[in-house]
């Protein structure tokens, strides 16, 4: 086995900035103030800045530098100045618009995101075409459509009609799962067993580094009776599972026998080989 390559991603960490937060008045609201529809529709709008992302009323949408686009849960406190853009269904977007998704908040509501960044309106924008929130505090930015073309959402990997699963020995002599090409299969600690959900998805770029094992149907693999299954992902693809755990490969595993993803912790969680 070759030396372990340097992992391409690093965990993002934001330190407290009480002075800025106090000035912006973002953490002093106890009421969840939000703009919510069922589901939310996003559009493009013309402004003095150029074409920007807007809600269905044509009001400009903003991102905040203090948010963490790689977080699996949005934790910002609601503010009257910056209403949250929430949704109760998958956001609807015009054809060709990419990067729009949603992420859960701590209260269970769903926050609309752009490339992982939570979206907000600005209270002082009174009419479509206004972008008065752009540049406020040096941390708030209107979402320019030119930005969307420059940083598109990661695409989900393609499904295969059949996947063969077998075993190989890891460095401790355990039998672990590999796919039909001999590539190691992993599980994410943050995924829950049998809940038909995954915390690794295209919006947060996780699937670039940890491609889910996608199939059309669960393979009938001898030696694994009743263990292999499938689950539907948010993008309507079907992911292979083992004992209810979603399975992934790892980008830095370049050849059969590589197990560089084992016991690795990154911004999406902790990853493990899965014993057979």
N, C-alpha and C positions, 0 to 999 in steps of 0.2 A: 504494500500500500504506500502511496506517495505521501509527502508531507501535507499536512492539512493546509488548504489555501486560506487566505485571509477573507473573512466573511465580508460581503460587499456592502452591508447595511449596518448602521449603528443605531442604538436606541436613542430616541429623542428625549431630552429632559428640559423642562422649563422651570427656571427658578422663580421665586416669588418676587413681584415688583409692586409693592404696596403703594408707592407714590403714584405711579402711572395709573394703577387700577383705581385708586381713590379719586384721581383727577377725572377719570372717565366715568366714574359713578357706576361701575359695572357690578359691584358686589353688594349693593345695598337694597336690593329688591327681594322681598320674600314671596312675591306673587309671580307665577309663571306667565310672563307676557309674551305672546307669540302670535304669529300670522299663520293660521292653519286652514287647510282645505282638505277635500277628500276625493281624490288625491291632489297634490299640488301640481300645477302646470307651470313650467318655466318657458320663457320666451326670450327673444332678443329685442333690445330697444336702442334707439338712436339718442345720443347725448352729445354734449360739447366735447366730451372725452373721446367719443367714438361709439361703436356698438358695444353694449354691455349686456350682461345677463340680468333678466328681470323676472319678477313674479307675474302671475296672470293679469294683474292690474297695471302692468307696465312699470312698476316701481323697482328701482335699482337694487341689486343685491350686493352684499359686501362680505369680505372675509376679514378675520382678525388675526394679527400675527401671533398673539399669545395662545391661540388654540394649537392643538397638536393634531395634525392631519393623519398621524399614524395610530392614534388612540382608537381602541375598539368601542369606547363609550365616551360621549360628549359630556363634560362635567362643568361647563361654564354656567354661572348663575344668571338667570334671566334679568334683563334690564329694560326699563321703560324707554331708554334712549335707543337701544338696539334690539328691537323685537326679533325673536327667534323665528326662523322659517321652518315650520313643522309640517308633517304630512301624516295621513293615516293610510296611505297606500304608496306604491312605487311611483315616484315623480314621473310626470309625462313631459316629454321634450320634443322639439321639432326634429324631423328626420335629419340625420347627420350630426346632431349635437351629441357629443360624448363627454364623459367625466362627471356626470350628475348621478348621485346615489343618495343613500340615506344611512344614518348611524343612530343606534339607540342612545337615549339620554338616561341619566340615573333614575328618573321618575317613570321610565318605561315608554315615554313618547319617542317619536322618530324625528330626527333632525335632518333636513335636506342638506346634502353636501355637494361640493364641487372638488373633484380630485382629493377627496378626504377632508377638505376644509368645510366646517359648518358655515351655513349661510344666514345672513341677517338683513333686515331692512334698517333704515335710519329714520328716526322720528321726525327730523327736520326736513326730509324730502316730502314735499306736499303735492307734487304732481309728477306724472311720467316725464322722463327726460332730465330730471334733476339728479345730481350726484354730489350733493353737499357733504356727504359722509366720507368721500374719498380723501385720504390723507389726514383725517382727524387723529390727533395724537401721534401721528407718524406710524400708526399701527393698523389703521382701517383702510381697506382698498376695495374699490368697485371691481367687480369681476369683468374684465375685458374679454370680448370674444376672441381677440387675437391671442390672449393668454390660453384660451381653450384649445386653439389649434396647435399652440406650442407645447402644451403638456397634456396630451390626450390620456384618457383612462386606459389602464392596462387591459388587454383583451384576454378573455378566458381561453384556456387551452382547448383544443378540439377533442371531441370524444372519439373513442375507438370502439368498434363493435364487439370486440372480445379482448379480455385481458387474462393472461395466465399468471397465476400466483404460485410460487413455490418457496423454498426456504434455503438459507445459507447460514454459515457460522459467522458470528461476530467475533470481536477480539477476545471476548470472554468465553467463547465456545458455545454460546447459546444459539439455538435455531431462531432466526429472525426472517421476516417476510421480504421477498424480492419479487419484482415483476418478471414478465416473460423475457425481458432483455437483460435480466440479471441485476437491475438497478434496485438499490435499497428503497424500502417503503417506510414512511414515517407517520407518526401521529403527533398532533399538537395538544399539549396539556390543557390548553384553554378550551378546546372542543369538549362538549359533553357527550356522554354515551347515549345513543338512541334518541337524540332530541331533534334529528333532521335539520341541524343548523351547523354552520361552519363560521369561525371567526376569521378565516383566511379567504379573502375575496378580491376581485379585480380592482375595486375602487381604491383600496389602500395599498395596492401594488404587491400585496403578499403573494399572489399567484404567479408573479414574475419569478420569484425566488423559490417558491414552494408550489409547483404545479399540482393541482388535485388530480388524482387518478380518475379520469372520466370514462364511463362506459355507456353502452346502450342498455345492457342488461347485466345482471350479476353473473359472472362466469361459474360454470359447474366444474369446479376444480377438485379432483380427487384428493383426499387427505384433509379437506377442510369442510366437512359436512356441517351445514347449519351455521357456519361462522361468517362466511362472506355474504355481504348484502349490498344494498345501495341506499342512497338518500338523495332527495332533490335539493339542489342548491338554489340560492336566491335568483340566479340568472337562468333557472329552469334546466340546467344541465344535470346529469345524473352522476354522482360520485360513488366510487367503490368504498365500502366499509368492511372492517374486520372486527367482529364482536361489537358492532355498533359504533366503532370509531372511524371517522373519515380518514382516508389514506392519501398520502402525498409523496412525491419524489422531491429531490433537492437539486437546485441548479448547479451547485459546486461539485456534485458527484458526476464525474466525467466518464467513468467506465465502470463495468461490473466489478463489484468488490469494494468500491468507494463507499465509505460510511461517514463522511465529513459532517453530516447534519446531526449525528447522534449527540444528545445532551447539549445541544446548542441553544442559547437563549438570545433572542433578538427582540425588535420592537413589537413583534406579534405574539411572543410567548416563548415557551420552552418546547423543544422538539425531541422526539425519541424514536429509535428503532422499535418495532413492535414484535415482541416474542411470539412465536407460533404456539 
